Amino acid sequence: MPDVIFNGPEGRLEGRYHHNRAPGGPVAIVLHPHPQQGGTMNNKVVYTLYHVFSRRGFSVMRFNFRGVGRSQGTFDNGQGELSDAAAALDWLQAVNPDAGHCWVAGFSFGAWIGMQLLMRRPEISGFISVAPPANRQDFTFLAPCPSSGLIVHGDSDDIVPEASVAKLAAKLSAQKTITVDHTVIPGANHFFSEHLDVLGKTVDGYLGANMDRIRAAT
């Protein structure tokens, strides 16, 4: 799990990277929650997602948005952070030029950024969106959502109400060209305290069920 430093739009960005040496293996980036609310790449949900991807054979990166940790720059209300995510994906693809499949995962604010990146990068073919802030951010840009994926939420989330995420998931699921799975974890709060193992198993199960599709695209 080596530390990496790569160039972002506003200076250097720091990350952690796991490399899978299998030729043509899939790649993924994992995006952390709100930088102004304590979000970093070491968030426990982000850490859990990162390790699920690595165990499933992905080359995977998590990184700090601008102004967090050793990453240079200052918070930019999402626009700059989206550019940071694009730079991270550029770096990941440069290191893995033969990767045949690309995924994006995010938690809370990171889920919002990840879904925007999904709309801008056609090579992204799958997503994991954990507790997307559907009550705080506008997701109408997903019209239509270009890729299938998984939305995970906790039914005891007191920051993002379950109903708002269910409405988003239902809207995306109504599209005929993709499949969006929506899983609600009983008892889990916004940060999945005491439920990280269930979150990890949920995402791992989803990736496992889709590995044939992943391999077919690599």
Salt bridges, closest charged atoms under 4 A:
ASP3 OD1 - ARG16 NE 2.98
GLU14 OE1 - ARG16 NH1 3.76
GLU14 OE1 - ARG70 NE 3.01
ASP84 OD1 - ARG66 NH2 2.92
ASP90 OD1 - ARG121 NH2 2.82
GLU123 OE2 - ARG121 NE 2.82
ASP157 OD2 - HIS153 NE2 3.13
ASP157 OD2 - HIS190 ND1 2.70
ASP204 OD1 - ARG56 NE 2.89
ASP212 OD1 - ARG215 NH1 3.74
